[in-house]
């Protein structure tokens, strides 16, 4: 399902290992490949979050929470569990991380668990958006990792986005 105002882009080449040069409807487009890939990943994560059974950690991970994070855990517990994120209160300032959303668990992101918990219990008014936005950035292709084949895939994924105009 293509966004009605976003044209189907045809890849022409790469510029400085970061930008995709594309054409559509007689216009030249310069697309930031990292931002486009980040947008596509964000929308994929948004669609997939909570759609599969949660990933159970082999051993629960003990977390140290601030009083504000503890309060937000109590406020957001049902929402977090709906995503597949299970954090259980475990005494004064402590909690146990038991499950992660299945769509996020395999991401090759350093400090993955910590990033998810910080964003989920942060002061951002939309924790879901904050978690997914942060996690879409890390695995998105960076300068030097972009190939013509990856560029074509990124443009196709961007073309299917509901909001293809910017990174999350």
N, C-alpha and C positions, 0 to 999 in steps of 0.2 A: 504494500500500500504506500505509494509515493505521496509525499506532501504536495498538495495541489500547486503551490507557488514555487516549488523547488524543481529546477529542471534536471533531467537525467544527464549527468556529467560523463563525458568521455575523456579518459586519461590520455594526455599527450606526452607527459614526462614528469621528471622530478627536478626541483631546483634546490640546491644547497642541502640535499639529503633531508629536507624537512617539509618543503612545500610541494603540493601536487599541482601541476599545471594541467588544466582541463578545459574542454570547450563544451558549449551548449548553446543552441539557438543563435549561433554566430558570435557569441561572446567568449572571451578568454576569462577563465576563472583561476584564481590562485587560492588554494585551500591549504590551511595549516593542517598537516596530516595528523599531528598529535591531538590537536583540539577536536578534529573530526572523529578520530578513533575513540577519544574519550567520550564524546557525545553518544556514539553508537554503543559503547560498552555501558554507559549510564542507562540508556533506554532498555538495553537487554537485561541488565540487572533489575531494573524497575519492573519489567514484565515477569521475570522469573522469581523474584523474591517471594518466599512463602509458598511457592507452587510445588515444592518437593518436601518430603520429610526432612527434618533437621539433621545435620551432621553431628552425631554424638562424639564428644571428645573422649579419647581413651581413658584419660584421667581428668576429673574436674580441675580447673585452674583457679587458684586462690587469688582474689583481687583485693586490693586496698582501695576503698572508695572514700571520697571526701563526703562531708555531710550533705552538700548540695547534690552530689551524684547519688547518694543513698535515697534522698527525697525523690529525685527524678526516677530512680529505679522503681519505687513504689507507685509513682504516677503512671509510668509507661509500661509496666510489667505486661499487661495484656497485649498491648501493641507489639512489644518486642517478641513475645512468644508467638504471635501471629506470623512474624517474619521467620521464625525458627531460631531466635536468639533467646536462650534460657540463662538468666543470671539470677541466682538465688541468694537472698540475704543470708548471711552466715555469722551474725554477731556484730558487735560494735565496729563499724568501719570496714567490715569484711564482707565479701560475697564470693560465690563460686560460679564460674562460667562453666556450664554443662554442655550446651549445644550452640552451634553456629548455623546460620542459614546455609542450606546446601549449595546454593548458587555462589556463595562467597567463600566457603571453606577451602576450595582448592586453589584460590588465587595465589600466585607467587609474589606475595607482598611481604616485605620485611615488617615484623611487629604487627602482623595481621590482627591477632586477637586484641592487642592493645588499641589499635586504631579503631576497630569496630566498637569496642566498649567506650572509648573516649568520645566518639561521635554520637553513639546511641544515648549516652548519659550526659552529653554536653548541654550547654545552655541555648543551643540553636533551637528556634521554634519548630522546625520541621526535622526531627532527628533522622527520619528515613532518607530524606534528600541529602542530609549532611553525610551520612554513612556511605551512601551510594556514590555521591560526588567525589568524596575522598578516594574511595576504592576504585573508581573508574580511571582516575588519573594515573595511579601507580603502574598498572600493566599496559597502559596505552603506549604504542610505539613511539620512540624518541628519535631525535635526529641521529642519523647514521644507521638506524635499524630498518628504514623504509626502503622497500624494493618496488619495482613496477607491479609485481603480482600483489603485494600487500596494498599498494595504492589503489589498484582496481577493487580489491575487497573492501577497503575503507570507503571508497566512493559509493559502492553498491549498498553498504550498510548505512551510510549517511543518507542515501536516497530513500531508505525505508524509515527514517526517523520522523517522529511526529513534529519535532522542533529541530530542524537541521542547521539552524543559523548560528549556533554558538555552542561552546563547551558548557557543561553543567555549572 
